[in-house]
Amino acid sequence: MFITIKNKEYELKFDLAFIRRLNEQQGLVYNQVNIGSAVEKTMPGVMSHDFAILADYVLCANEKLTRKLVDKYIEDLAVEDEEGKALDEFADNLTDAIKHGVMTRVPFNKVEKAIKKAQA
């Protein structure tokens, strides 16, 4: 997936480097040790389009991005389209990219199955 910020295109990769960055930022901490599992921990937020979590995913998916750039990008989508279609489309496309990412597809599917089972 690619996003364009200030006329510059950024590729979002959901690879092992992404997992490492997300684990540093969102990993589970037990006895003051970060034990990872950030994807599993945050996946419900991704699926429900929690924009703070989606922003974290974007930030971790490209090491050249900054929190300021990502936040402004998402906020601009919200401001530019009062009906929210652009923001919804972005969230749907990002969720789809995560669902099919090299290192995120397996945990995504596990969490999706667990949610469906809990709902049944």
C-alpha positions as CSV (number, residue, x, y, z in Angstrom):
1,M,0.0,0.0,0.0
2,F,1.2,3.5,-0.7
3,I,0.1,6.8,0.7
4,T,1.0,10.3,-0.5
5,I,1.9,13.0,2.0
6,K,3.1,16.4,0.8
7,N,3.5,15.1,-2.8
8,K,5.8,12.3,-1.6
9,E,4.8,8.7,-1.9
10,Y,5.5,6.4,1.0
11,E,5.2,2.6,0.8
12,L,3.7,0.9,3.8
13,K,5.2,-2.5,4.5
14,F,3.8,-5.0,7.0
15,D,7.0,-7.0,7.2
16,L,9.3,-8.1,10.0
17,A,10.7,-4.6,10.5
18,F,7.1,-3.4,11.0
19,I,6.6,-6.0,13.7
20,R,9.7,-5.0,15.5
21,R,8.8,-1.3,15.4
22,L,5.2,-2.0,16.5
23,N,6.4,-4.3,19.3
24,E,8.7,-1.5,20.6
25,Q,5.8,0.9,20.6
26,Q,2.8,-1.3,21.6
27,G,4.2,-4.6,22.9
28,L,2.8,-6.3,25.9
29,V,4.9,-5.6,29.0
30,Y,5.2,-8.2,31.7
31,N,7.5,-7.7,34.7
32,Q,9.0,-4.7,33.0
33,V,9.9,-6.8,29.9
34,N,8.4,-6.1,26.5
35,I,7.3,-9.5,25.3
36,G,5.9,-8.3,22.0
37,S,2.5,-9.5,20.7
38,A,1.6,-6.0,19.6
39,V,-0.2,-7.1,16.5
40,E,-2.5,-9.4,18.5
41,K,-3.0,-6.7,21.1
42,T,-3.9,-4.0,18.7
43,M,-5.8,-5.9,16.0
44,P,-9.3,-5.3,17.5
45,G,-8.5,-1.6,17.3
46,V,-7.5,-2.0,13.6
47,M,-10.7,-3.9,12.8
48,S,-12.8,-1.3,14.5
49,H,-11.0,1.6,12.7
50,D,-9.5,3.2,15.8
51,F,-7.6,6.0,14.1
52,A,-4.9,6.3,16.8
53,I,-4.0,2.6,16.3
54,L,-4.2,3.0,12.5
55,A,-1.8,5.9,12.8
56,D,0.6,3.8,14.8
57,Y,0.4,1.1,12.1
58,V,1.2,3.6,9.4
59,L,4.0,5.1,11.4
60,C,5.6,1.6,12.0
61,A,5.0,0.5,8.3
62,N,7.5,3.1,7.0
63,E,10.6,4.2,9.0
64,K,10.8,7.5,7.1
65,L,7.5,8.7,8.4
66,T,7.1,10.8,11.6
67,R,4.2,11.0,14.0
68,K,3.6,14.6,13.0
69,L,3.3,13.7,9.3
70,V,1.0,10.7,9.9
71,D,-1.3,12.5,12.3
72,K,-1.6,15.5,9.9
73,Y,-2.3,13.1,7.0
74,I,-5.1,11.4,8.8
75,E,-6.6,14.6,10.3
76,D,-6.5,16.2,6.8
77,L,-8.5,13.3,5.4
78,A,-11.1,13.9,8.1
79,V,-11.2,17.7,7.5
80,E,-11.3,17.6,3.7
81,D,-14.3,15.3,3.5
82,E,-17.2,16.2,5.8
83,E,-19.0,13.0,4.9
84,G,-16.1,10.9,6.0
85,K,-15.8,8.8,2.8
86,A,-12.1,9.5,2.3
87,L,-11.3,8.6,5.9
88,D,-13.4,5.4,5.7
89,E,-11.8,4.4,2.4
90,F,-8.3,5.0,3.9
91,A,-9.2,2.9,7.0
92,D,-10.7,0.1,4.8
93,N,-7.7,0.1,2.5
94,L,-5.2,0.1,5.4
95,T,-7.1,-2.7,7.1
96,D,-7.1,-4.8,3.9
97,A,-3.3,-4.2,3.5
98,I,-2.7,-5.3,7.1
99,K,-5.0,-8.4,6.5
100,H,-2.8,-9.4,3.6
101,G,0.6,-8.2,4.9
102,V,3.5,-10.6,4.9
103,M,3.9,-10.7,8.7
104,T,0.4,-9.5,9.7
105,R,-1.9,-11.9,7.8
106,V,-1.6,-14.8,10.2
107,P,-2.2,-12.9,13.5
108,F,-5.0,-10.9,11.7
109,N,-6.8,-14.2,10.7
110,K,-6.3,-15.6,14.2
111,V,-7.9,-12.5,15.9
112,E,-10.7,-12.4,13.3
113,K,-11.6,-16.0,13.9
114,A,-11.5,-15.5,17.7
115,I,-13.8,-12.5,17.4
116,K,-16.3,-14.4,15.2
117,K,-16.2,-17.4,17.6
118,A,-16.9,-15.1,20.5
119,Q,-19.8,-13.4,18.7
120,A,-21.4,-16.8,17.8
